[in-house]
Amino acid sequence: MEIRIAEYSDFERIAALHVRSWKTHYQGLLKQDYLDNEALPDRLVIWQTRLTNPPFNQHILLLEENDQLIGFICAFGNHDFERGSIIESLHIDPEYRGRGLGKKLIREMAKWIDHYFPDNGVYLEVLEQNRQAIDFYDHIGGEHQLQQLWKAPCGSEVPEFVYTWKTPKLMLASIE
């Protein structure tokens, strides 16, 4: 397995995995018509835009096996004045979940955040009904700070939790 930095040419594979993950884990949370018809074109625009002219604080890592994309993570350093750097996306191919791959990606991203934004916290947002992800973030030391509504791209408002770590070093220590 190889972890590498995403390039522009990866945007279609990232979008496809993102949508496959949503279709697996967000059934009943996002509108079915959106998942079936609009999610892929929407995610293609998002990932193409992010990889066309990335901001200095964006970092996207891919996890591949035999040239197949099996996971990715995207973060924005120092994204929020109070909370710090956000891990905005973490998706593992549903066929590969439960193998510690999310931990690998978070570990590598936390190292990047610690290198460039060491004095800020780290946070992420997770849908309230995504129990597997919540259990994972509890396991790696995230503090459940708050509940809010995510304005999903399909127009739904979906309850989500915000998980925080005071520093990237604390995140790394809880993963090790």
C-alpha positions in Angstrom: 0.0 0.0 0.0 1.2 3.4 -0.9 0.2 6.9 0.5 0.9 9.8 -1.8 -0.2 13.4 -2.4 -3.1 13.8 -4.8 -2.5 15.3 -8.2 -4.9 17.0 -10.6 -5.3 13.8 -12.6 -6.7 12.1 -9.5 -9.9 14.2 -9.2 -12.2 11.7 -11.0 -11.1 8.7 -8.9 -11.4 10.8 -5.7 -15.0 11.9 -6.7 -16.0 8.4 -7.6 -14.8 7.0 -4.2 -16.4 9.9 -2.4 -19.8 9.1 -3.9 -19.4 5.3 -3.4 -18.7 6.0 0.3 -21.7 8.4 0.5 -24.0 5.8 -1.2 -22.9 3.2 1.3 -23.0 5.2 4.5 -25.4 8.1 3.9 -28.4 6.2 2.6 -31.5 7.7 4.2 -29.5 10.8 5.3 -29.1 12.4 1.9 -31.9 12.5 -0.7 -31.8 9.4 -2.9 -32.3 11.4 -6.1 -29.2 13.4 -5.1 -27.1 10.2 -4.4 -28.3 8.6 -7.7 -28.1 11.5 -10.1 -26.4 14.6 -8.7 -23.7 13.5 -6.3 -21.1 12.4 -8.9 -21.3 15.5 -11.0 -21.3 17.6 -7.8 -18.2 15.8 -6.4 -16.4 16.0 -9.8 -16.7 19.8 -9.7 -15.6 19.9 -6.1 -12.5 17.7 -6.5 -11.5 19.2 -9.9 -11.7 22.7 -8.4 -9.7 21.7 -5.3 -6.9 20.2 -7.4 -6.8 22.8 -10.1 -5.3 25.6 -8.0 -5.1 24.3 -4.5 -4.7 26.8 -1.6 -1.5 26.7 0.4 -3.3 25.2 3.4 -5.0 22.3 1.5 -3.5 18.8 1.7 -5.0 15.7 0.1 -3.5 12.3 0.5 -4.4 9.1 -1.4 -4.1 5.5 -0.3 -3.6 3.2 -3.2 -3.0 -0.5 -3.6 -1.9 -1.8 -7.1 -2.9 1.6 -8.6 -6.4 1.3 -7.2 -7.6 4.2 -5.0 -8.8 2.7 -1.7 -8.9 5.8 0.5 -8.3 9.5 0.7 -8.1 12.3 3.2 -8.4 16.1 2.7 -7.5 18.7 5.3 -7.2 22.5 5.4 -4.7 23.8 7.9 -5.7 26.6 10.2 -9.1 26.6 8.7 -11.0 28.0 11.7 -9.6 30.7 14.0 -10.9 28.9 17.2 -10.8 25.2 16.2 -7.7 25.2 14.0 -7.2 22.7 11.1 -10.1 20.7 9.7 -10.0 17.2 8.4 -12.6 17.9 5.8 -12.9 14.4 4.2 -11.9 10.9 5.1 -13.2 8.1 2.9 -12.2 4.5 2.7 -13.5 2.2 0.0 -16.3 0.2 1.7 -14.6 -3.1 0.7 -11.5 -2.1 2.7 -13.0 -0.7 5.9 -12.0 -2.2 9.2 -8.4 -2.7 8.3 -6.8 0.3 10.0 -6.5 2.3 6.8 -8.4 5.4 8.2 -5.8 5.4 11.0 -3.0 5.3 8.5 -4.4 8.3 6.6 -5.1 10.3 9.8 -1.6 9.6 11.1 0.0 11.0 7.9 -2.3 14.0 7.8 -1.7 14.7 11.5 2.0 14.7 10.8 1.5 17.3 8.0 -0.7 19.4 10.2 1.8 19.2 13.0 4.6 20.3 10.7 2.8 23.3 9.2 0.2 24.3 11.9 1.6 22.8 15.2 0.1 25.3 17.5 -3.5 24.9 16.4 -6.2 22.4 17.2 -7.6 19.8 14.8 -11.2 19.1 14.2 -13.6 17.3 12.0 -17.4 16.9 11.5 -19.2 13.6 11.4 -22.8 12.8 10.8 -24.7 11.9 13.9 -26.0 8.7 12.4 -22.5 7.5 11.1 -21.9 5.3 14.1 -18.9 3.5 12.7 -17.1 6.8 12.2 -18.1 8.1 15.6 -16.8 5.0 17.3 -13.6 5.4 15.3 -13.1 9.1 16.4 -13.9 8.2 20.0 -11.3 5.4 19.8 -8.6 7.8 18.6 -9.2 10.3 21.3 -11.5 12.9 19.7 -13.5 15.0 22.1 -17.1 15.4 21.1 -17.5 19.2 21.4 -20.8 20.1 19.8 -23.7 19.2 17.6 -24.8 21.2 14.6 -26.6 20.9 11.4 -24.8 20.2 8.1 -26.4 21.9 5.1 -25.9 19.0 2.7 -25.5 19.6 -1.0 -28.9 18.0 -1.6 -30.6 20.6 0.5 -31.1 18.5 3.6 -30.0 19.6 7.0 -28.4 16.6 8.7 -27.3 16.6 12.4 -23.6 16.2 12.9 -21.0 16.2 15.7 -17.8 18.1 15.8 -14.8 16.2 17.2 -11.7 18.1 18.3 -8.1 17.5 19.4 -6.2 20.3 21.1 -3.1 19.8 19.0 -2.0 17.6 16.1 0.6 16.1 18.5 -2.3 14.9 20.8 -4.0 13.4 17.8 -0.8 11.6 16.8 -0.3 10.3 20.3 -3.8 8.9 20.5 -3.4 7.1 17.3 0.0 5.5 18.2 
